[in-house]
Amino acid sequence: LPDSIERYDPSGKHLDSVYSFSDPVTALVAKDKGNTLLLSVGNEVLVFDVHARKIAHKFTSHRHDIIGLSLSSDASLLAAISCNAVHVYNLSLASHTILRGFPSGPINVCAFHPHTRTRLLLGIGHHFVIYDTSRTSGPVKTCTLEKGTGDIVAITSSPYSKTLVALA
């Protein structure tokens, strides 16, 4: 269901409705063994406490609808992307920064690298962009794929190698 959070009943007989929203949920990640959900609804990032069944915190810094979220390996940083902006939220401090200096093109996907807490991987059009989120002024590296290959729509990293990254 696009506008609600449902909890799966282990018996497999039904879903338990936990919370409903006025707009569709566009991205979702879990932390704290599923006790906290981070989700995007419109241009807001919501921190949802599953046990209390309430929104614990809102981040409202985006101007456009959020299309993707990624949580760092230690669950302290959350990246939220819209079509033209990347915001990185420090969940411990309830603060955020905006990344700058990326190439032009639609921001399609983001993923934190599993081996480096502050390394954020982005797919921006046909550019693969690597940021160190502690230095927000520009990317560490930009790789441009050959023209005609299409936009990057998915990124994943190997849990066993610090240098192996797959793009789709």
C-alpha positions as CSV (number, residue, x, y, z in Angstrom):
1,L,0.0,0.0,0.0
2,P,1.7,3.2,-1.1
3,D,0.3,5.5,1.6
4,S,0.7,3.4,4.7
5,I,2.9,1.3,6.8
6,E,1.8,-2.3,7.3
7,R,3.3,-4.9,9.6
8,Y,3.4,-8.4,8.4
9,D,1.7,-11.0,10.7
10,P,4.1,-14.0,11.0
11,S,1.1,-16.3,10.7
12,G,0.8,-15.1,7.2
13,K,-2.9,-14.4,7.5
14,H,-3.0,-10.6,7.3
15,L,-1.1,-7.3,7.5
16,D,-1.5,-5.1,10.5
17,S,-2.0,-1.4,9.6
18,V,0.5,0.6,11.6
19,Y,0.1,4.2,10.2
20,S,-1.4,6.0,7.2
21,F,-0.2,9.0,5.3
22,S,-1.9,11.6,3.2
23,D,0.6,11.1,0.3
24,P,2.5,8.0,-1.0
25,V,5.6,6.8,0.7
26,T,8.4,7.0,-1.9
27,A,11.4,5.5,-0.1
28,L,11.9,3.5,3.1
29,V,14.8,2.2,5.2
30,A,14.8,0.5,8.6
31,K,17.3,1.0,11.5
32,D,17.5,-0.3,15.1
33,K,16.4,-3.8,14.0
34,G,13.3,-2.4,12.5
35,N,12.2,-0.4,15.5
36,T,12.7,2.8,13.7
37,L,11.7,3.5,10.1
38,L,13.0,6.3,8.0
39,L,10.7,7.1,5.1
40,S,10.0,9.8,2.6
41,V,6.6,11.3,2.0
42,G,6.5,14.1,-0.5
43,N,9.4,16.4,0.3
44,E,9.8,15.3,3.9
45,V,11.9,12.7,5.6
46,L,10.0,11.1,8.6
47,V,11.5,9.2,11.5
48,F,8.9,6.8,12.6
49,D,8.9,5.0,15.9
50,V,7.3,1.6,15.2
51,H,6.5,0.7,18.8
52,A,4.9,4.0,19.6
53,R,3.3,4.1,16.2
54,K,4.1,7.8,15.8
55,I,6.4,10.2,13.9
56,A,9.3,11.0,16.2
57,H,10.9,13.6,14.0
58,K,10.6,15.3,10.6
59,F,13.2,16.7,8.3
60,T,11.7,19.3,5.9
61,S,14.7,20.7,4.1
62,H,13.9,19.4,0.5
63,R,12.1,21.6,-2.0
64,H,11.1,18.7,-4.3
65,D,9.7,15.3,-3.7
66,I,12.3,12.8,-2.3
67,I,12.9,9.8,-4.6
68,G,15.5,7.8,-2.6
69,L,17.0,7.2,0.8
70,S,20.2,5.4,1.9
71,L,21.4,4.8,5.5
72,S,25.1,4.6,6.4
73,S,26.5,1.3,7.7
74,D,26.6,2.6,11.3
75,A,23.0,4.1,10.9
76,S,24.2,7.6,11.9
77,L,23.9,9.2,8.4
78,L,20.9,9.3,6.1
79,A,21.1,10.5,2.5
80,A,17.9,11.7,0.8
81,I,17.8,12.6,-2.9
82,S,15.3,14.5,-5.0
83,C,15.6,15.1,-8.7
84,N,18.2,17.9,-8.2
85,A,19.4,17.8,-4.6
86,V,21.2,15.6,-2.1
87,H,20.8,16.2,1.6
88,V,22.7,14.2,4.2
89,Y,21.2,14.1,7.7
90,N,23.2,13.4,10.8
91,L,20.6,11.4,12.8
92,S,22.6,11.7,16.0
93,L,22.7,15.5,15.9
94,A,19.4,16.1,14.0
95,S,21.3,18.3,11.6
96,H,21.9,18.1,7.8
97,T,24.1,19.3,5.0
98,I,23.5,19.7,1.3
99,L,26.0,18.3,-1.2
100,R,27.3,20.6,-3.9
101,G,29.3,20.6,-7.1
102,F,27.8,17.5,-8.7
103,P,27.4,17.2,-12.5
104,S,24.2,18.2,-14.2
105,G,21.6,15.6,-14.8
106,P,18.8,13.9,-12.9
107,I,19.8,12.4,-9.5
108,N,18.4,8.8,-9.7
109,V,20.0,6.8,-7.0
110,C,22.2,6.9,-3.9
111,A,23.9,4.3,-1.7
112,F,26.3,4.6,1.2
113,H,29.4,2.4,0.8
114,P,29.4,-0.3,3.4
115,H,33.1,0.0,4.3
116,T,33.4,3.8,4.7
117,R,30.7,5.5,6.8
118,T,30.9,8.9,5.0
119,R,31.3,7.6,1.4
120,L,28.2,8.2,-0.6
121,L,27.8,6.8,-4.1
122,L,25.4,8.6,-6.5
123,G,24.0,7.9,-9.9
124,I,23.4,11.3,-11.6
125,G,22.3,10.7,-15.2
126,H,25.1,8.7,-16.8
127,H,27.6,9.9,-14.1
128,F,28.8,7.8,-11.2
129,V,29.7,10.2,-8.5
130,I,31.6,9.5,-5.2
131,Y,31.3,11.9,-2.3
132,D,32.9,12.1,1.1
133,T,29.9,13.5,3.0
134,S,32.2,15.3,5.5
135,R,33.4,17.5,2.6
136,T,30.3,18.7,0.9
137,S,31.7,21.2,-1.6
138,G,32.3,18.7,-4.4
139,P,32.7,15.0,-5.2
140,V,35.9,13.0,-4.6
141,K,35.5,11.4,-7.9
142,T,33.2,11.5,-11.0
143,C,33.2,8.7,-13.6
144,T,31.2,9.3,-16.8
145,L,29.8,6.3,-18.5
146,E,29.8,6.1,-22.3
147,K,27.1,8.0,-24.1
148,G,24.2,5.8,-25.1
149,T,24.4,3.6,-22.0
150,G,21.5,5.3,-20.3
151,D,21.1,6.7,-16.8
152,I,22.3,4.9,-13.7
153,V,19.3,3.5,-11.8
154,A,20.9,1.2,-9.2
155,I,24.1,1.0,-7.2
156,T,25.4,-1.6,-4.9
157,S,28.7,-2.4,-3.2
158,S,30.4,-5.7,-2.4
159,P,30.4,-6.4,1.4
160,Y,33.7,-8.3,0.8
161,S,35.6,-5.7,-1.3
162,K,36.3,-2.0,-0.7
163,T,36.6,-1.3,-4.4
164,L,33.9,-3.5,-6.1
165,V,30.8,-1.5,-7.0
166,A,28.1,-2.6,-9.4
167,L,26.0,-0.1,-11.4
168,A,22.8,-0.8,-13.4
